[in-house]
Amino acid sequence: MNLLKLGIPKGTMQESTINLFKKAGYNITISGRSYYPRVDDAEIETMLLRPQEMALYVEGGAVDLGLAGRDWVRECKADVLEIGALTYSKRTNQLARWVVAVEEDSSIKSIADLDGKVIFTELVEVTKAYLKDNGINATVKFSHGATEVKIPHLCDAIVELTETGSTLRANRLKIIDVMMESVTTLIANKESWQDEWKRTKIENLYLLLSGALAAENKVGLKMNVAKENLQSLLAILPAMKQPTISSLSEDGWCAVETIIDEHVVRDLIPELRRVGAEGIIEYPLNKVIP
């Protein structure tokens, strides 16, 4: 039987990844301490793997496909195929940033001031390349965690991953540069990609995952309106492209359906009602496929 081996990131990304797969139509169940979750697709076998090492497992063929941050793919220098980006995370859907941070009252104002300094980070190889590209000669050391507290006791600066910057501010640190932005990517083993069945399975999976992400923070809205009020309604009704309009069995009436951003609904529905919309229904979406 054809089988696709899929790597699921273990740790902070684990729950959000499993939730994303659920929205895409795949139910993944983790039992106890097992590293082999169950999925309700007999053609997929899953394995929990550290996201920092995911690209190495994909490159080596232990799994055909995995989800990993673009930052860790670059850190591992892995030779894998990037299928596409999936912008989601453990907290927000913002892009994660690797930033250079120093103490709030530090004399270090820019990366030029890092020459001869000591920097701690988990992303050692990428940081070294970044410093080299900028002509900075500094010492880069690996941090085993709690990187924020190592200033000023062990180092002059850190390179740390952040989405909102709140943890850095809470530790009285300031950002002096953004080293790189990263996003979760779906990566594939190059030999697996050459297999026609696996390639089709991967393409289908990416389509559904992308559709699930596209549906987040959007809702469907449908309503009825008299044809004489249709243009007034369309003038205030947003849509991804154009609303769907169909005639009702009752003469002089039509149904209108659209997909919009969830945050505008509370202000929009009263306005729709004022221009003659009736039977307004708001409903959640699982997937939006462009």
C-alpha positions as CSV (number, residue, x, y, z in Angstrom):
1,M,0.0,0.0,0.0
2,N,1.2,3.5,-0.8
3,L,2.2,5.4,2.4
4,L,3.3,9.0,3.1
5,K,5.4,9.5,6.2
6,L,4.7,12.9,7.8
7,G,6.7,14.6,10.5
8,I,4.7,16.7,13.1
9,P,6.6,19.3,15.1
10,K,6.8,18.3,18.7
11,G,6.6,20.9,21.5
12,T,5.2,24.4,21.3
13,M,4.0,24.0,17.7
14,Q,2.4,20.6,18.3
15,E,-1.1,21.7,19.4
16,S,-1.5,24.4,16.8
17,T,-0.3,22.0,14.1
18,I,-2.8,19.3,15.1
19,N,-5.6,21.9,15.2
20,L,-4.6,23.1,11.7
21,F,-4.8,19.5,10.4
22,K,-8.2,19.1,12.0
23,K,-9.5,22.1,10.1
24,A,-8.0,20.7,6.9
25,G,-10.0,17.4,7.6
26,Y,-7.4,15.2,9.2
27,N,-7.9,14.1,12.8
28,I,-4.6,13.4,14.6
29,T,-4.7,11.6,18.0
30,I,-1.7,11.4,20.3
31,S,-1.8,8.8,23.0
32,G,0.4,8.9,26.1
33,R,4.1,9.3,25.5
34,S,4.0,7.7,22.0
35,Y,6.0,9.5,19.3
36,Y,3.7,8.0,16.6
37,P,0.3,9.7,16.6
38,R,-2.7,8.1,14.8
39,V,-4.3,9.9,11.9
40,D,-7.6,9.0,10.2
41,D,-6.0,8.5,6.8
42,A,-4.7,5.0,6.2
43,E,-2.3,6.4,3.6
44,I,-0.5,8.7,6.1
45,E,1.9,7.7,8.9
46,T,2.9,10.4,11.4
47,M,5.9,10.9,13.7
48,L,6.5,13.6,16.4
49,L,9.9,15.2,15.8
50,R,11.7,18.2,17.2
51,P,11.1,21.1,14.8
52,Q,14.8,22.1,15.1
53,E,15.8,18.8,13.5
54,M,12.8,18.2,11.2
55,A,14.7,19.2,8.1
56,L,17.4,16.6,8.8
57,Y,14.8,13.8,9.1
58,V,13.2,15.0,5.8
59,E,16.5,15.2,4.1
60,G,17.6,11.8,5.3
61,G,14.3,10.2,4.2
62,A,13.1,9.1,7.7
63,V,9.9,11.0,6.8
64,D,8.7,12.1,3.3
65,L,7.2,15.4,4.5
66,G,7.4,17.6,7.5
67,L,6.6,21.0,8.9
68,A,9.5,23.2,10.0
69,G,10.4,26.8,10.4
70,R,12.3,28.2,7.5
71,D,14.9,29.4,10.1
72,W,15.7,25.8,11.2
73,V,15.8,24.6,7.6
74,R,18.5,27.2,7.0
75,E,20.3,26.5,10.4
76,C,20.5,22.7,9.5
77,K,21.7,23.6,5.9
78,A,19.4,20.7,4.8
79,D,18.9,19.9,1.2
80,V,15.1,19.6,1.0
81,L,12.3,20.9,-1.2
82,E,10.1,23.7,0.2
83,I,6.5,23.1,-0.9
84,G,5.1,26.3,0.5
85,A,4.6,28.5,3.5
86,L,2.0,28.0,6.2
87,T,1.7,31.1,8.3
88,Y,0.6,29.9,11.8
89,S,2.3,29.6,15.2
90,K,1.7,28.8,18.8
91,R,0.4,32.3,19.6
92,T,-0.5,34.3,16.6
93,N,-0.5,34.1,12.8
94,Q,2.2,36.8,12.6
95,L,5.6,36.1,11.1
96,A,8.1,35.1,13.7
97,R,11.2,37.2,13.7
98,W,14.8,36.5,14.9
99,V,15.9,39.8,16.4
100,V,19.1,41.1,17.8
101,A,18.4,42.5,21.3
102,V,20.4,44.3,24.0
103,E,19.8,45.9,27.4
104,E,17.5,48.9,27.3
105,D,20.2,51.2,28.6
106,S,23.0,49.5,26.6
107,S,25.6,51.6,24.7
108,I,25.1,49.2,21.7
109,K,22.8,51.1,19.4
110,S,23.2,49.2,16.1
111,I,24.7,46.0,14.8
112,A,27.9,47.9,14.0
113,D,28.5,48.1,17.7
114,L,28.5,44.3,18.1
115,D,32.1,44.1,16.8
116,G,34.1,42.2,19.4
117,K,31.1,41.4,21.5
118,V,29.6,38.1,22.7
119,I,26.2,37.0,21.4
120,F,24.1,34.1,22.7
121,T,21.5,32.4,20.5
122,E,19.9,29.0,19.6
123,L,20.4,29.9,15.9
124,V,24.1,29.8,15.8
125,E,24.9,29.1,12.1
126,V,22.4,31.6,10.7
127,T,23.7,34.3,13.2
128,K,27.3,33.7,12.1
129,A,26.3,34.1,8.5
130,Y,24.3,37.2,9.2
131,L,27.3,38.8,11.1
132,K,29.7,37.8,8.3
133,D,27.4,39.4,5.7
134,N,27.5,42.6,7.7
135,G,31.2,42.6,8.3
136,I,30.9,42.1,12.0
137,N,33.5,40.1,13.9
138,A,31.7,38.8,17.1
139,T,31.7,35.6,19.2
140,V,28.5,33.6,18.8
141,K,27.7,31.0,21.5
142,F,24.9,28.5,21.7
143,S,22.1,29.1,24.3
144,H,20.3,26.2,25.8
145,G,17.3,28.3,26.7
146,A,16.3,31.3,28.9
147,T,18.4,33.4,26.5
148,E,16.9,36.7,27.7
149,V,18.5,36.4,31.2
150,K,22.0,36.0,29.9
151,I,22.4,39.7,29.3
152,P,24.6,41.2,30.8
153,H,25.9,38.3,32.9
154,L,27.2,36.1,30.0
155,C,26.9,38.1,26.8
156,D,26.4,41.6,25.4
157,A,23.5,40.7,23.0
158,I,21.2,37.9,22.1
159,V,19.5,36.8,18.9
160,E,16.1,35.5,19.9
161,L,12.8,34.5,18.3
162,T,9.8,36.7,18.9
163,E,6.4,37.4,17.5
164,T,5.2,40.3,19.6
165,G,8.3,41.3,21.4
166,S,6.5,41.2,24.8
167,T,8.9,38.8,26.5
168,L,11.9,41.0,25.5
169,R,10.2,44.1,26.8
170,A,9.4,42.3,30.1
171,N,13.1,41.5,30.5
172,R,14.1,45.2,29.8
173,L,15.6,44.4,26.4
174,K,15.4,46.4,23.2
175,I,15.6,45.3,19.6
176,I,18.3,46.8,17.5
177,D,17.8,44.8,14.3
178,V,15.7,42.1,12.7
179,M,18.0,39.4,11.5
180,M,15.4,37.4,9.6
181,E,11.7,36.6,9.4
182,S,10.6,33.0,9.5
183,V,7.5,31.1,8.7
184,T,6.5,27.5,9.1
185,T,7.0,25.7,5.8
186,L,6.0,22.3,4.4
187,I,9.2,20.6,3.3
188,A,9.6,17.4,1.3
189,N,12.3,14.9,0.7
190,K,13.5,15.4,-2.9
191,E,13.3,11.7,-3.8
192,S,9.8,11.4,-2.3
193,W,8.8,14.3,-4.5
194,Q,9.8,12.4,-7.6
195,D,7.3,9.6,-6.7
196,E,4.1,10.5,-8.6
197,W,1.7,9.1,-5.9
198,K,3.6,10.9,-3.1
199,R,3.8,14.1,-5.0
200,T,0.0,14.2,-5.6
201,K,-0.7,13.3,-2.0
202,I,1.6,16.1,-0.8
203,E,0.0,18.6,-3.2
204,N,-3.4,17.7,-2.0
205,L,-2.4,18.0,1.6
206,Y,-0.8,21.4,1.1
207,L,-4.0,22.6,-0.7
208,L,-6.2,21.6,2.2
209,L,-3.8,23.1,4.9
210,S,-3.6,26.4,3.0
211,G,-7.4,26.4,2.6
212,A,-7.8,25.9,6.4
213,L,-5.5,28.8,7.1
214,A,-7.2,31.0,4.5
215,A,-10.5,30.4,6.4
216,E,-9.2,31.6,9.7
217,N,-10.8,34.9,10.8
218,K,-13.3,34.8,8.0
219,V,-17.0,33.9,8.0
220,G,-19.7,33.2,5.5
221,L,-22.7,35.5,5.4
222,K,-26.0,34.9,3.6
223,M,-29.2,36.9,3.5
224,N,-32.4,37.6,1.4
225,V,-33.2,41.0,0.0
226,A,-35.8,42.4,-2.3
227,K,-34.5,43.1,-5.8
228,E,-35.4,46.8,-5.4
229,N,-32.9,47.0,-2.5
230,L,-30.2,44.8,-4.1
231,Q,-27.9,47.6,-5.3
232,S,-28.0,49.5,-2.0
233,L,-27.0,46.2,-0.2
234,L,-24.2,45.4,-2.7
235,A,-22.8,48.9,-2.2
236,I,-21.9,48.2,1.4
237,L,-21.3,44.4,1.2
238,P,-17.6,43.3,1.1
239,A,-16.6,40.1,-0.6
240,M,-13.5,38.1,-1.5
241,K,-14.3,38.7,-5.1
242,Q,-18.0,39.2,-5.8
243,P,-21.1,38.1,-3.8
244,T,-23.1,35.2,-5.1
245,I,-26.6,36.2,-6.1
246,S,-29.5,33.8,-6.9
247,S,-33.2,34.3,-7.4
248,L,-35.7,33.0,-4.8
249,S,-38.9,31.2,-5.6
250,E,-40.8,34.3,-4.5
251,D,-40.8,36.9,-7.3
252,G,-38.9,40.1,-6.6
253,W,-36.5,38.5,-4.1
254,C,-33.0,37.1,-4.3
255,A,-30.5,35.5,-2.0
256,V,-27.0,36.9,-1.5
257,E,-24.0,35.1,-0.1
258,T,-20.5,36.3,0.6
259,I,-17.3,35.6,2.6
260,I,-15.9,38.4,4.7
261,D,-13.5,39.1,7.5
262,E,-15.0,38.2,10.9
263,H,-14.1,41.4,12.6
264,V,-16.4,43.6,10.3
265,V,-19.5,41.5,10.9
266,R,-20.7,43.1,14.1
267,D,-20.8,46.6,12.4
268,L,-22.0,45.3,9.0
269,I,-25.1,43.3,10.0
270,P,-27.1,46.3,11.4
271,E,-26.2,48.2,8.2
272,L,-27.4,45.4,6.0
273,R,-30.6,45.2,8.0
274,R,-31.2,48.9,7.4
275,V,-31.0,48.6,3.7
276,G,-33.5,45.7,3.6
277,A,-31.6,42.5,4.2
278,E,-33.7,39.8,5.9
279,G,-32.9,36.3,7.2
280,I,-29.3,37.1,7.8
281,I,-27.2,34.1,8.7
282,E,-23.5,34.1,9.8
283,Y,-21.7,30.8,9.7
284,P,-18.1,29.6,10.4
285,L,-15.7,28.3,7.7
286,N,-13.3,25.4,7.8
287,K,-11.5,25.9,4.5
288,V,-11.4,28.5,1.8
289,I,-9.8,27.3,-1.5
290,P,-9.0,30.2,-3.8
